[in-house]
Amino acid sequence: MELKSEIMVTEAAKSHLLKGGVGADGLRLIIKGGKGCGGNEYDFQPIKLADANQSDDFIKLNDTFNLYIDPADVLRLFGTRIDFIEDELGNRRIDIMNPNETGRCGCGKSVTF
């Protein structure tokens, strides 16, 4: 099912994610458990269309490239905004602002739900 407003991906993030998925048909956004001091990490993995599950939810990044999300993770991502930012030091990164997080580790790489 296409997620039209539950998860927002900015144009800057779309452009960056499309570059990161060269050779793939899409990306899968996964919440990996047991990672970092927060216990969970966000991970983007390139996938081929044949590897997408019919039960996956998705966000169209363009006409041929989707961001796939396992239905089990959709509720934890509800209301999330995905952006690509450059900070005051010139560091560029994907920034995931998820209102469902209950905490983040000091470096911001891992999160708690």
C-alpha positions in Angstrom: 0.0 0.0 0.0 1.4 3.4 -0.9 2.0 5.7 2.1 1.0 9.1 0.9 1.2 11.2 4.1 2.1 8.9 7.0 5.8 9.3 6.2 7.2 12.4 4.6 10.3 12.4 2.4 11.6 15.8 1.4 12.8 16.5 -2.2 16.4 16.8 -0.9 16.1 13.3 0.6 14.4 11.9 -2.5 17.3 13.1 -4.6 19.9 11.7 -2.3 18.2 8.3 -1.9 17.8 8.0 -5.7 21.6 8.4 -6.0 22.2 5.8 -3.3 20.0 3.3 -5.0 21.8 3.2 -8.4 21.4 -0.3 -9.9 18.5 -1.1 -7.7 14.7 -0.8 -8.2 14.2 0.7 -4.7 15.4 1.0 -1.2 14.1 -0.8 1.9 14.0 1.2 5.1 14.5 -1.1 8.1 14.5 -0.5 11.8 17.3 -2.9 13.0 17.0 -4.1 16.5 19.9 -4.8 18.8 22.1 -2.0 17.4 23.9 0.8 19.1 23.4 2.1 22.6 19.8 3.1 21.8 18.9 -0.4 20.7 17.7 0.3 17.2 19.1 1.9 14.0 17.6 3.0 10.8 19.1 1.3 7.7 18.5 1.8 4.0 19.2 -1.3 1.8 19.0 -1.3 -2.0 16.6 -4.0 -3.3 15.4 -5.3 -6.7 11.7 -5.2 -7.4 11.6 -9.0 -7.3 12.7 -8.9 -3.7 9.9 -6.5 -2.6 7.2 -8.2 -0.6 3.6 -7.7 -1.7 2.8 -6.8 1.9 5.4 -4.0 2.0 4.2 -0.5 2.3 6.0 2.0 0.0 6.6 5.6 -0.8 7.1 6.5 -4.5 10.4 8.4 -4.9 9.8 8.7 -8.6 7.9 6.8 -11.3 10.1 3.7 -11.1 11.8 3.8 -7.7 10.1 3.2 -4.3 11.1 3.3 -0.7 9.8 0.1 0.8 8.8 -0.4 4.4 7.9 -3.6 6.2 4.4 -3.3 7.6 5.7 -4.2 11.1 7.7 -1.0 11.1 5.1 1.4 9.7 3.5 2.2 13.1 6.9 3.0 14.5 7.5 5.3 11.5 4.1 7.0 11.5 4.6 10.8 11.3 8.3 10.5 10.4 10.0 13.1 8.2 13.0 12.0 6.2 15.3 14.8 5.1 18.8 15.3 3.7 20.7 18.0 5.4 24.0 19.8 5.6 25.0 21.0 9.1 27.1 24.0 10.1 30.3 22.0 9.7 29.5 20.9 6.2 28.5 17.3 7.1 25.8 15.9 4.9 23.5 13.1 6.0 20.0 11.7 6.0 18.1 13.1 8.9 15.1 11.0 10.3 12.8 12.9 12.6 10.5 10.4 14.1 8.0 11.5 16.8 7.7 7.9 18.0 11.2 7.7 19.3 11.5 7.8 23.1 15.3 8.6 23.0 18.4 8.8 21.0 22.0 7.9 21.8 24.5 10.8 22.2 25.8 10.4 18.6 22.3 10.3 17.2 22.9 7.0 15.3 20.7 4.7 17.4 17.2 5.2 18.8 14.8 3.9 21.4 11.1 3.2 21.0 
